[in-house]
Amino acid sequence: MRLFRIGLFTDVYFPSKNGVSTSVYLLWRELRKMGHEAWIIAPKWPGTASEEGVVRVSSVPYPFFEDYRLGLPNARLLPTRFEVVHSHVPFTLGLWALSLAQKWRVPHVSTFHTHYEKYAHYVPGLAFLDRHTHIIPRLARAFYNRVELVITPTHPVKELVERYRIERPVRVIPTGIDTELLARAPRPEPCPWPEGRRRLLTVSRLGKEKSLDVALEAFAQIADALDAHWVLVGEGPEREHLEAQAKRLGVRERITFTGAVPYEKIGGYYRAAELFLFASETETQGLVLWEAQAMGLPVVAVAAGGAVESVAPNQSGALVPPGDAKALAAAAAEILADPERHRRLSEGARRFAERRSAPRIAEEMVAAYEEAEAIFHSEPKKLLFSFPTLKREDERV
């Protein structure tokens, strides 16, 4: 097996808690276990300690998104000249990765993690601009058409890349699951679920794009009937709005908002819960869905985006139409009311999640690096596509 020097460039990394951070960390860890020289290049956060294998560049806070910082490239901090550049977000550090790959003449692999249009509301005016100019898919084309290989976590995201008319080869490689870490996590103390109540759980950033208002409405429909309590693990700008909505619906006392929980402790919440409730329509792969199922927790989610491939209906949980709180509540109630079905789904969830072990996924990624290297050497020069202007363009994406 060829061993590579790999630079993983990401604008999103711990202490920011989300699927991209987890994806980058697990890939980096497994690559190092395999003997590769892998480095993470990420923004520096106030108070973060130095970490072996992680290069922190100076950064500035992004004013419209409290969980994000803009990294400032600094070539003097790089520990080596990488043989493969792997970018994870096409922003400041992603653009730096693009520049370095072209300067060093090495292959560039980039992961298309999410549906960026669903996050346009975090940039003032961007959603309006995109409706009139299609600027988001045009910028995506300009970036991803400069790389050798595009990685997507699910087939729905691959289809999105194709709709954007990105012309580079695309490979579907999901994020791995750290089942050992999840299984080692201690049970939460004190227990956030009152004794004797049915235990529902959601792990999510509390953002508008996660449709937690739909999940909250669904919970309100079953809270009294099932004597249930819902725990929301995560933090975000919608927390105050969700707490107010819970109060209006009369279920505030039946919900615990834990705030952010360290990743190494998340597994304890999955194992202690009885059902995972998820209404987000923006997930590219629904990493938390896989984590929940790996711990034997049945899932009720909406059939949208990556969740379609992340839950096996009647095997590991249930999928319902997006935005349908009544259907979400009914599916959850049916599973909790039938102990035998709940047991079968719990066992099925563990089997379903086995395919996503972190070592197996890292092996697939190394094969992608080898493919990218072959593509790089087979092309006479890097294909270049100009970055778009803001001129209106009549096109469908």
C-alpha positions as CSV (number, residue, x, y, z in Angstrom):
1,M,0.0,0.0,0.0
2,R,1.3,3.4,-1.0
3,L,1.7,5.8,2.0
4,F,0.9,9.4,1.4
5,R,1.6,12.8,3.0
6,I,-1.9,14.3,3.2
7,G,-3.1,17.7,4.1
8,L,-6.7,17.9,5.3
9,F,-7.8,21.5,4.9
10,T,-11.0,22.5,6.7
11,D,-12.6,25.8,7.7
12,V,-14.8,23.8,10.2
13,Y,-13.2,21.8,13.0
14,F,-13.3,21.2,16.7
15,P,-14.3,22.8,19.0
16,S,-17.1,23.5,16.5
17,K,-19.3,20.5,17.0
18,N,-20.8,19.2,13.7
19,G,-20.6,16.5,11.2
20,V,-17.8,18.0,9.2
21,S,-15.6,18.3,12.3
22,T,-16.3,14.7,13.2
23,S,-15.7,13.5,9.6
24,V,-12.3,15.2,9.4
25,Y,-11.2,14.0,12.8
26,L,-12.1,10.3,12.2
27,L,-10.5,10.3,8.7
28,W,-7.3,11.9,10.1
29,R,-7.1,9.4,13.0
30,E,-7.6,6.4,10.8
31,L,-5.1,7.6,8.1
32,R,-2.5,7.9,10.8
33,K,-3.3,4.5,12.2
34,M,-2.7,3.1,8.6
35,G,0.8,4.7,8.5
36,H,0.0,7.8,6.4
37,E,1.4,11.2,7.4
38,A,-1.8,13.1,7.8
39,W,-2.2,16.7,9.0
40,I,-5.3,18.8,9.7
41,I,-5.1,22.5,8.8
42,A,-7.9,24.3,10.6
43,P,-8.7,27.8,12.1
44,K,-7.4,28.6,15.5
45,W,-10.0,29.1,18.2
46,P,-9.5,31.1,21.4
47,G,-8.3,28.9,24.2
48,T,-7.5,25.8,22.0
49,A,-4.4,23.9,23.0
50,S,-1.8,22.6,20.6
51,E,-2.6,19.2,19.2
52,E,-0.3,16.7,17.6
53,G,-1.0,16.5,13.8
54,V,-3.2,19.7,13.8
55,V,-2.0,23.0,12.4
56,R,-4.0,25.9,13.7
57,V,-3.9,29.1,11.5
58,S,-4.9,32.5,12.7
59,S,-8.6,33.2,12.3
60,V,-11.3,35.8,12.7
61,P,-14.9,35.2,13.9
62,Y,-17.6,35.1,11.2
63,P,-20.2,37.7,12.5
64,F,-23.3,35.9,11.2
65,F,-22.6,32.4,12.4
66,E,-21.5,32.0,16.0
67,D,-20.0,28.5,15.5
68,Y,-17.7,29.4,12.6
69,R,-14.3,31.2,12.1
70,L,-12.5,32.3,8.9
71,G,-9.0,30.8,8.7
72,L,-6.2,33.0,7.5
73,P,-3.7,31.1,5.3
74,N,-0.1,31.2,6.4
75,A,2.3,29.0,4.5
76,R,5.0,29.3,7.1
77,L,3.0,27.1,9.5
78,L,2.8,24.2,7.1
79,P,4.8,21.2,8.4
80,T,5.6,19.7,5.0
81,R,4.8,19.7,1.3
82,F,1.8,17.4,0.9
83,E,1.5,14.7,-1.8
84,V,-2.3,14.9,-1.7
85,V,-4.4,17.9,-0.7
86,H,-7.9,17.2,0.6
87,S,-10.2,20.1,1.2
88,H,-13.4,19.9,3.1
89,V,-15.1,23.3,2.8
90,P,-14.7,25.6,-0.2
91,F,-14.1,28.8,1.8
92,T,-10.9,30.5,2.9
93,L,-8.9,27.4,3.7
94,G,-10.4,25.4,0.9
95,L,-9.3,28.2,-1.5
96,W,-5.8,28.0,0.0
97,A,-5.8,24.2,-0.6
98,L,-6.8,24.8,-4.2
99,S,-3.9,27.3,-4.6
100,L,-1.3,25.0,-3.0
101,A,-2.3,22.0,-5.1
102,Q,-1.9,24.0,-8.2
103,K,1.4,25.5,-7.0
104,W,2.9,22.2,-5.9
105,R,1.3,20.3,-8.8
106,V,-0.2,17.6,-6.7
107,P,-3.7,16.0,-6.8
108,H,-6.5,17.8,-5.0
109,V,-9.5,15.8,-3.6
110,S,-12.4,17.8,-2.2
111,T,-15.4,16.6,-0.2
112,F,-18.8,18.2,-1.0
113,H,-20.2,17.9,2.5
114,T,-23.5,19.7,2.4
115,H,-26.3,21.5,0.5
116,Y,-24.9,25.0,0.7
117,E,-28.1,26.7,-0.5
118,K,-29.8,25.5,2.6
119,Y,-27.4,27.6,4.7
120,A,-27.6,30.8,2.6
121,H,-29.6,32.5,5.4
122,Y,-26.4,32.8,7.4
123,V,-25.0,35.2,4.9
124,P,-27.1,38.4,4.7
125,G,-28.5,38.9,1.2
126,L,-27.1,35.6,-0.2
127,A,-30.4,33.8,-0.5
128,F,-31.9,36.7,-2.4
129,L,-28.9,37.0,-4.6
130,D,-28.9,33.3,-5.3
131,R,-32.5,33.4,-6.4
132,H,-31.7,35.9,-9.0
133,T,-28.2,34.9,-10.1
134,H,-27.7,31.2,-9.1
135,I,-24.5,32.4,-7.6
136,I,-24.1,29.4,-5.2
137,P,-24.0,26.6,-7.8
138,R,-21.9,28.8,-10.1
139,L,-19.3,29.4,-7.3
140,A,-19.4,25.6,-6.5
141,R,-18.7,24.8,-10.2
142,A,-15.8,27.3,-10.2
143,F,-14.2,25.6,-7.2
144,Y,-15.0,21.9,-7.7
145,N,-14.2,21.9,-11.4
146,R,-10.6,22.7,-10.4
147,V,-10.0,19.5,-8.4
148,E,-9.2,16.0,-9.5
149,L,-11.9,14.1,-7.6
150,V,-15.0,15.1,-5.7
151,I,-16.2,13.1,-2.7
152,T,-19.8,13.1,-1.6
153,P,-21.1,11.4,1.5
154,T,-24.3,10.0,-0.1
155,H,-25.9,9.5,-3.5
156,P,-28.4,12.4,-3.1
157,V,-25.4,14.7,-2.7
158,K,-23.8,13.2,-5.8
159,E,-27.0,14.0,-7.7
160,L,-26.8,17.6,-6.4
161,V,-23.2,17.9,-7.6
162,E,-24.4,16.6,-11.0
163,R,-27.2,19.2,-11.1
164,Y,-24.7,21.9,-10.3
165,R,-23.0,20.7,-13.6
166,I,-19.7,20.0,-11.8
167,E,-17.7,18.0,-14.4
168,R,-15.1,16.2,-12.3
169,P,-15.3,12.5,-11.3
170,V,-17.4,12.0,-8.2
171,R,-17.1,9.1,-5.7
172,V,-19.6,8.4,-2.8
173,I,-17.7,7.8,0.4
174,P,-19.6,8.4,3.7
175,T,-18.2,9.4,7.0
176,G,-17.1,6.6,9.3
177,I,-18.6,5.9,12.7
178,D,-16.4,5.6,15.8
179,T,-18.4,2.8,17.5
180,E,-15.7,2.2,20.1
181,L,-15.7,5.8,21.3
182,L,-19.5,5.8,21.4
183,A,-19.7,2.5,23.3
184,R,-17.1,3.7,25.9
185,A,-18.9,6.9,26.7
186,P,-20.4,7.0,30.2
187,R,-24.1,7.2,30.8
188,P,-25.1,10.9,31.4
189,E,-25.1,11.8,35.1
190,P,-27.4,13.1,36.3
191,C,-29.8,11.3,33.9
192,P,-31.7,14.1,31.9
193,W,-34.8,11.9,31.6
194,P,-37.1,11.8,34.7
195,E,-37.5,8.3,36.0
196,G,-40.4,6.3,34.5
197,R,-40.9,8.4,31.3
198,R,-40.3,7.4,27.7
199,R,-36.9,8.6,26.6
200,L,-36.7,10.5,23.3
201,L,-33.5,12.1,22.0
202,T,-32.3,14.5,19.3
203,V,-28.6,15.4,18.8
204,S,-28.4,18.4,16.5
205,R,-27.2,22.0,16.1
206,L,-30.1,24.2,17.1
207,G,-30.3,26.0,13.8
208,K,-33.2,27.0,11.6
209,E,-32.1,24.6,8.8
210,K,-32.6,21.6,11.2
211,S,-36.4,21.9,11.3
212,L,-36.5,21.3,15.1
213,D,-39.8,23.3,15.2
214,V,-41.4,20.3,13.3
215,A,-39.8,17.8,15.7
216,L,-41.1,19.9,18.7
217,E,-44.6,20.0,17.3
218,A,-44.5,16.2,16.8
219,F,-43.3,15.7,20.4
220,A,-46.1,17.9,21.7
221,Q,-48.6,15.5,20.1
222,I,-47.2,12.4,21.9
223,A,-45.8,13.8,25.2
224,D,-48.8,13.3,27.4
225,A,-50.2,10.2,25.7
226,L,-46.9,8.3,26.2
227,D,-45.7,10.1,29.3
228,A,-42.5,11.0,27.3
229,H,-39.6,13.3,27.9
230,W,-37.4,14.7,25.1
231,V,-33.7,15.6,25.4
232,L,-32.1,17.9,22.9
233,V,-28.3,17.7,22.8
234,G,-26.7,20.7,21.1
235,E,-26.5,24.4,20.9
236,G,-27.4,27.1,18.4
237,P,-29.2,30.3,17.6
238,E,-32.7,28.8,17.6
239,R,-32.6,27.7,21.3
240,E,-34.5,30.7,22.6
241,H,-37.1,30.3,19.9
242,L,-37.5,26.6,20.6
243,E,-37.9,27.1,24.3
244,A,-40.6,29.7,23.6
245,Q,-42.4,27.4,21.2
246,A,-42.2,24.6,23.8
247,K,-43.8,26.9,26.4
248,R,-46.6,27.8,24.0
249,L,-47.3,24.1,23.3
250,G,-47.4,23.3,27.0
251,V,-44.4,20.9,26.9
252,R,-41.5,23.0,28.2
253,E,-41.3,20.9,31.4
254,R,-41.0,17.7,29.4
255,I,-37.9,18.9,27.4
256,T,-34.3,19.1,28.6
257,F,-32.0,21.3,26.6
258,T,-28.5,20.1,27.5
259,G,-26.5,22.5,25.5
260,A,-23.3,21.3,23.8
261,V,-21.9,18.0,25.0
262,P,-18.3,16.8,24.3
263,Y,-18.2,14.3,21.5
264,E,-16.6,11.6,23.7
265,K,-19.7,11.7,25.9
266,I,-22.4,11.6,23.2
267,G,-22.5,7.8,23.1
268,G,-23.9,7.7,26.6
269,Y,-27.0,9.7,25.5
270,Y,-27.6,7.4,22.5
271,R,-27.4,4.3,24.7
272,A,-29.7,5.7,27.4
273,A,-32.5,6.8,25.0
274,E,-35.3,4.7,23.6
275,L,-35.9,6.6,20.3
276,F,-34.1,9.2,18.1
277,L,-36.3,11.9,16.6
278,F,-35.1,13.9,13.6
279,A,-36.9,16.3,11.3
280,S,-34.0,18.0,9.4
281,E,-34.3,18.1,5.6
282,T,-30.9,19.5,5.0
283,E,-28.7,16.5,6.0
284,T,-26.2,15.3,3.4
285,Q,-25.7,12.0,5.3
286,G,-27.2,12.4,8.8
287,L,-24.1,11.4,10.8
288,V,-26.0,11.5,14.1
289,L,-28.5,9.0,12.6
290,W,-25.7,6.5,12.0
291,E,-24.3,7.1,15.4
292,A,-27.6,6.5,17.1
293,Q,-28.2,3.3,15.1
294,A,-24.7,2.1,15.9
295,M,-25.7,2.2,19.6
296,G,-28.9,0.3,18.9
297,L,-31.2,3.3,19.0
298,P,-34.2,3.2,16.5
299,V,-34.6,6.3,14.4
300,V,-37.7,8.2,13.2
301,A,-36.6,10.8,10.6
302,V,-37.9,12.6,7.5
303,A,-37.3,11.1,4.1
304,A,-35.2,13.9,2.7
305,G,-31.6,14.3,1.7
306,G,-29.0,11.9,3.1
307,A,-31.5,10.6,5.7
308,V,-33.0,8.5,2.9
309,E,-29.9,6.4,2.8
310,S,-29.2,6.7,6.5
311,V,-32.3,4.8,7.9
312,A,-33.6,1.5,6.8
313,P,-37.4,1.6,7.1
314,N,-38.8,-1.4,9.1
315,Q,-35.2,-2.5,9.8
316,S,-33.7,0.3,11.8
317,G,-36.5,2.8,12.2
318,A,-39.0,4.8,10.1
319,L,-39.0,7.5,7.5
320,V,-41.9,10.0,7.1
321,P,-42.7,12.8,4.7
322,P,-40.7,16.0,5.3
323,G,-42.4,18.7,7.3
324,D,-45.2,16.4,8.5
325,A,-45.2,16.7,12.3
326,K,-48.3,14.5,12.6
327,A,-46.6,11.6,10.7
328,L,-43.4,12.0,12.7
329,A,-45.4,11.8,16.0
330,A,-47.4,8.8,14.7
331,A,-44.4,6.8,13.7
332,A,-42.6,7.5,17.0
333,A,-45.7,6.5,19.0
334,E,-46.2,3.2,17.1
335,I,-42.6,2.1,17.8
336,L,-42.7,3.1,21.5
337,A,-46.1,1.4,22.0
338,D,-44.8,-2.0,20.6
339,P,-42.0,-3.5,22.7
340,E,-41.3,-6.3,20.3
341,R,-41.0,-4.0,17.3
342,H,-38.8,-1.7,19.3
343,R,-36.5,-4.6,20.1
344,R,-36.3,-5.8,16.5
345,L,-35.6,-2.2,15.3
346,S,-32.9,-1.8,17.9
347,E,-31.1,-5.0,16.8
348,G,-31.6,-4.0,13.1
349,A,-30.1,-0.6,13.7
350,R,-26.9,-2.1,15.0
351,R,-26.6,-4.4,12.0
352,F,-27.4,-1.6,9.6
353,A,-24.7,0.7,11.0
354,E,-21.9,-1.9,10.9
355,R,-21.1,-0.9,7.3
356,R,-19.9,2.5,8.4
357,S,-16.9,1.6,10.6
358,A,-14.2,4.3,10.5
359,P,-11.3,2.0,9.4
360,R,-13.3,0.7,6.4
361,I,-14.2,4.2,5.3
362,A,-10.5,5.4,5.6
363,E,-9.5,2.5,3.3
364,E,-12.0,3.7,0.7
365,M,-10.6,7.3,1.0
366,V,-7.0,6.1,0.4
367,A,-8.3,4.3,-2.8
368,A,-9.8,7.7,-3.8
369,Y,-6.4,9.4,-3.3
370,E,-4.8,6.8,-5.5
371,E,-7.5,7.4,-8.2
372,A,-7.0,11.2,-7.9
373,E,-3.2,10.7,-8.4
374,A,-3.8,8.7,-11.5
375,I,-6.3,11.3,-12.9
376,F,-3.7,14.0,-12.2
377,H,-1.0,12.3,-14.1
378,S,-3.3,11.3,-17.0
379,E,-4.4,14.9,-17.7
380,P,-2.0,17.1,-19.6
381,K,-2.7,20.0,-17.3
382,K,-5.2,21.1,-14.7
383,L,-8.6,22.0,-16.1
384,L,-9.3,25.6,-15.3
385,F,-12.8,27.2,-15.3
386,S,-13.1,30.9,-14.6
387,F,-14.9,32.1,-11.5
388,P,-18.3,33.6,-12.2
389,T,-19.3,37.2,-12.2
390,L,-22.5,38.4,-10.6
391,K,-24.1,39.0,-14.1
392,R,-27.5,37.5,-14.2
393,E,-27.5,34.1,-15.9
394,D,-30.6,32.3,-17.1
395,E,-30.0,28.7,-16.2
396,R,-31.5,25.9,-14.3
397,V,-29.6,24.0,-11.7
